[in-house]
Amino acid sequence: MLLNRLLKIAKSLARKGYLLLDRLDKALEQNPDSGVHTYLVKRAASRYDMTTSADEPYYAERYGDFISKELKSLEIEGGHLFDLACGQGRLILELARRGIQFDNITGADFSGDILNQCRQILDDTLPGNSVVLKESDIHKFVENMDDNSADVMLLLEVLYMVFEPEKIYGQLSKKLRPGGVAFLSLRSDLFYALTLLKQGLYENTEQVVHGNVGDIFGSGVNLNWTNSAQILREFPEKYGLEVTAFMGIGSCSGIPGDPLDHICRPSQLDEKAYNYLAQLEQTMGSRHPDSGRYILFCVTKAASIEAKG
Ligand SMILES: C[S@@+](CC[C@H](N)C(=O)[O-])C[C@H]1O[C@@H](n2cnc3c(N)ncnc32)[C@H](O)[C@@H]1O
């Protein structure tokens, strides 16, 4: 009798416990744990040197090709460059290597470890440089920038892992000076669809088809994705920015883990093949911007638009 009563009490407590955990789980699904996300992103970033990892210098060159061409055609010279989520400073170095000069350069990243690495690399490679580095979350940094203060903004390989990137897109036309330009690279839905297939996560592909945000790999990191049609529609309409050029970065190649890594990794090519790949990706990337590791594009603020406070 006593045992029976105890079992009933235990079952009732277990049921209440289950309901509580279930509610908690559902709530967490709707509000992904930003603490875990941030911890994982910082940890991964500080263990991966974008300036020396085997294939990354090749992709830095592709960014350099695109950015230098656009700066030239927009006749932008000097001014203030903001490299947001600058990492180890790979893009600052790439632009300096090409002789592209700015009056001021500010890099920001939310990882103090990364910024220490960045400082060291910049000082070793560009002795006497005056690059200012600031430790800040990208949302806070953009919010606190003066209006009309940026000639050039780089937001590369970061926004796909930032919560509510739309809030940042919405600030760009305020923070750019009239005529200024921002370069962004985002993940395409196609890239994540192929990566999920590669990992055998077939059931998660629906999320990519029907949504544009989520922890699709179950890794604790919240991701978002888009496509060039959506960018072309939304940036002018929602954010008052003109999209002036597109490019797929890595349309025919990849780093380990990418869908196309088995086709070609730049670091495994001899000089001749490397140059062929660069040429091929230049053409394929501009014809098929969604096909790559990232969709790279640039947006400008019309010279006649003044920021409103
Ligand atoms: C893949 S790396 C790209 C670095 C650099 N943009 C490049 O292309 O070489 C991503 C960087 O974004 C930073 N990051 C990620 N989320 C961030 C956030 N919310 N605020 C500021 N930095 C962030 C990471 O610390 C890391 O340095």
The ligand as a Gaussian input file, in Angstrom:
#p B3LYP/6-31G(d) Opt

LIG

0 1
 C       35.146000      34.090000     -39.644000
 S       35.892000      35.379000     -38.735000
 C       36.007000      36.651000     -39.972000
 C       37.037000      37.682000     -39.610000
 C       37.255000      38.762000     -40.689000
 N       36.051000      39.499000     -40.975000
 C       37.801000      38.122000     -41.943000
 O       37.038000      37.965000     -42.920000
 O       38.972000      37.768000     -41.950000
 C       34.542000      35.940000     -37.750000
 C       34.937000      36.996000     -36.709000
 O       33.743000      37.577000     -36.219000
 C       33.878000      37.811000     -34.834000
 N       32.491000      37.909000     -34.304000
 C       31.527000      36.963000     -34.339000
 N       30.390000      37.434000     -33.792000
 C       30.641000      38.718000     -33.424000
 C       29.860000      39.733000     -32.795000
 N       28.586000      39.512000     -32.433000
 N       30.421000      40.927000     -32.569000
 C       31.727000      41.176000     -32.920000
 N       32.524000      40.246000     -33.486000
 C       31.981000      39.030000     -33.747000
 C       34.690000      36.624000     -34.343000
 O       35.316000      36.884000     -33.113000
 C       35.677000      36.436000     -35.495000
 O       36.838000      37.187000     -35.280000

